[in-house]
Amino acid sequence: MSQVRTNSLVPAGGIPAGASGGGIIQMVYAIKTDTQSFANSSSFNDVTGLSVTLTPRTSSNKVLIFFSISAGNGSDASHAHIRLVRGATNIGLGDAASNRITSTGQCINTNGPGMQIQDVMMILDSPATTSATTYKLQLNNNQTAGQTSFVNRSTRDNDQTGYDGRGSSMIIAMEVSG
């Protein structure tokens, strides 16, 4: 189950700016508490429920995006590559190098089928628009070993007390003045 909230943490009129500006105008967030699996694929696919839409008040304002995603992979050959996308534009990617996958973040397990890795990032974006802008997370599981990656659970997902827990993931977008 995923929940999307708008402006629920920001008082009417926003959070005032300090002496140097930078007040928060509005905030939207989504939290994903259910699980999702990603089979071996050469493309990035949307993480269901980790998408928010914000309409900036002015085109000079920036958007601060915070995300935290919990991913589980089954072996050393398993890597969950995470991308943050604004509309159809990837943002916050690492530099390209040879045949390496460019991503915003990455969750890697080293042969730990009961593990989940939490990838946490903050990125300041300049969308330069006053149109509705959607930010979402995507995951790529391009494994050579044909493993499956999971969001909010481990690969093993053992149902015994004290073993494998379930996590949650979120995305928050905050319009910042200045």
C-alpha positions in Angstrom: 0.0 0.0 0.0 1.3 3.5 -0.9 0.1 6.8 0.5 0.5 10.2 -1.1 0.2 13.3 0.9 0.2 17.0 -0.2 1.2 19.9 2.0 0.4 18.0 5.2 3.6 19.0 6.9 3.8 22.7 5.9 1.6 25.3 7.6 -0.5 27.7 5.4 1.8 30.3 3.9 4.8 28.0 4.0 7.8 27.8 6.4 9.3 31.3 6.6 12.7 31.9 5.1 15.6 32.8 7.3 17.7 35.9 6.9 19.3 34.5 3.7 16.1 33.2 2.1 15.3 29.6 1.3 11.9 29.0 3.0 9.8 26.0 2.2 6.7 26.9 0.2 5.0 23.5 -0.1 5.8 19.8 0.4 4.4 16.6 -1.1 5.4 13.1 -0.1 4.6 9.5 -0.7 5.4 6.5 1.4 5.4 2.9 0.1 4.8 0.2 2.7 4.0 -2.8 0.4 6.6 -4.8 -1.5 7.5 -5.0 -5.2 9.7 -7.3 -7.2 11.9 -6.5 -10.2 13.0 -9.4 -12.4 16.1 -9.2 -14.5 15.7 -6.3 -17.0 17.9 -4.1 -19.1 15.6 -1.1 -18.5 14.6 1.0 -15.5 11.0 0.5 -14.3 8.9 2.6 -12.0 8.7 1.8 -8.4 4.9 1.7 -7.9 3.7 4.3 -5.4 7.0 6.3 -5.2 5.9 9.3 -7.3 4.8 12.8 -6.3 3.6 15.8 -8.3 4.4 19.4 -7.3 3.5 22.6 -9.1 6.1 25.2 -8.3 4.8 28.7 -7.5 7.6 30.5 -9.5 10.0 29.2 -12.1 13.0 30.5 -10.1 12.2 28.3 -7.1 14.1 25.1 -6.6 12.8 21.7 -5.5 14.6 19.7 -2.8 13.9 16.0 -3.2 14.6 13.5 -0.4 14.2 9.8 -1.0 14.8 6.7 1.0 14.3 3.3 -0.6 14.8 -0.2 0.9 16.0 -2.9 -1.5 16.9 -6.5 -1.1 19.0 -8.6 -3.5 20.0 -12.2 -3.3 23.7 -12.5 -4.1 26.9 -10.6 -4.8 25.8 -10.5 -8.5 22.6 -8.6 -7.5 22.6 -4.8 -7.8 19.5 -2.6 -7.6 20.2 0.6 -9.5 18.0 3.5 -8.5 17.1 6.6 -10.7 15.3 9.8 -9.7 13.3 11.1 -12.6 11.6 14.5 -13.2 9.0 14.0 -15.9 11.1 12.1 -18.5 14.4 13.5 -17.4 16.8 11.5 -15.2 18.4 13.8 -12.5 21.3 13.3 -10.1 23.0 10.7 -12.2 26.6 9.7 -11.7 29.1 10.2 -14.6 29.0 7.7 -17.5 32.0 5.4 -17.7 32.5 2.7 -20.2 29.5 0.2 -20.0 28.6 1.1 -16.4 25.0 1.8 -15.6 24.4 5.5 -14.6 22.2 5.9 -11.6 21.2 8.2 -8.8 21.9 5.6 -6.2 22.5 1.9 -5.8 21.6 -0.9 -3.3 24.0 -3.8 -3.3 24.0 -7.0 -1.3 27.1 -9.1 -0.9 25.6 -12.6 -0.7 23.1 -11.7 2.0 19.7 -13.0 1.1 18.2 -11.8 4.4 19.4 -8.3 4.0 17.8 -5.0 2.9 19.9 -2.0 2.0 18.5 1.5 2.6 19.6 4.0 -0.1 19.0 7.6 1.1 19.6 10.7 -1.0 18.8 14.4 -1.1 19.0 16.3 -4.4 18.3 20.0 -5.1 16.6 20.4 -8.5 15.9 23.5 -10.6 12.9 22.5 -12.8 12.5 26.2 -14.1 8.7 25.8 -14.5 5.4 26.6 -13.0 3.8 23.5 -14.5 2.9 20.4 -12.5 6.1 18.4 -12.2 6.3 14.7 -11.3 9.2 13.2 -9.5 9.4 9.4 -9.3 11.8 6.6 -8.5 12.8 3.8 -10.9 14.8 0.6 -10.4 16.9 -1.4 -12.7 17.8 -5.0 -11.9 20.2 -5.8 -14.8 21.8 -8.9 -13.3 24.1 -11.2 -15.0 23.0 -14.0 -12.7 19.2 -13.6 -13.4 18.5 -12.6 -9.7 15.4 -10.7 -8.6 15.5 -7.5 -6.7 12.8 -6.5 -4.2 11.6 -3.2 -2.7 10.8 -3.2 1.1 11.8 -6.8 1.7 14.8 -9.2 1.5 15.2 -11.9 -1.1 14.8 -14.6 1.5 11.8 -13.0 3.2 11.9 -15.6 6.0 8.6 -15.6 8.1 10.2 -16.4 11.5 10.4 -14.1 14.4 13.7 -12.2 14.5 14.7 -13.0 10.9 13.8 -10.9 7.9 11.9 -7.7 8.4 9.9 -5.6 6.0 11.0 -2.0 5.3 9.3 1.1 3.9 10.4 3.6 1.3 9.5 7.3 0.7 9.9 10.3 -1.5 9.5 13.9 -0.4 9.6 17.0 -2.7 9.8 20.4 -1.1 9.6 23.7 -3.1 12.2 26.1 -1.8 12.1 29.8 -2.4 15.0 31.9 -3.3 
